[in-house]
């Protein structure tokens, strides 16, 4: 099997699975309890006048 074909097969199967798991993890991380206060605080950093 050619290198390109092997890598394409791996990307089609395992790459899709890895990207889907990363997406689900990012969504869970963003919507976890208590994250809103941290996100609001981080959003105000550029507006603070220290």
C-alpha positions in Angstrom: 0.0 0.0 0.0 1.3 3.4 -0.9 2.1 5.9 1.9 -0.5 8.3 0.6 -3.2 5.7 0.6 -2.3 4.5 4.1 -2.3 8.1 5.5 -5.5 8.9 3.7 -7.2 5.9 5.1 -6.0 6.8 8.6 -7.2 10.4 8.3 -10.6 9.3 7.0 -11.2 7.0 9.9 -9.2 8.0 13.0 -8.8 11.7 12.0 -12.5 12.2 11.9 -13.0 10.5 15.2 -10.3 12.6 16.9 -11.8 15.9 15.5 -15.2 14.9 16.7 -14.0 14.0 20.2 -12.1 17.3 20.3 -15.2 19.2 19.3 -17.3 17.5 22.0 -14.7 18.2 24.6 -14.5 21.9 23.6 -18.3 22.2 23.9 -18.3 20.5 27.3 -15.5 22.7 28.4 -17.3 25.9 27.3 -20.6 25.0 28.8 -19.4 23.5 32.1 -20.8 25.0 35.3 -18.9 28.0 36.6 -17.3 28.9 33.3 -19.6 31.9 32.6 -18.0 34.0 35.3 -14.5 33.2 34.1 -15.5 34.0 30.5 -17.1 37.3 31.5 -14.0 38.2 33.5 -11.7 37.3 30.6 -13.9 39.4 28.2 -13.4 42.5 30.4 -9.6 42.4 30.4 -9.1 44.6 27.3 -11.6 47.2 28.8 -9.9 47.5 32.2 -8.0 50.7 32.7 -5.2 49.9 35.0 
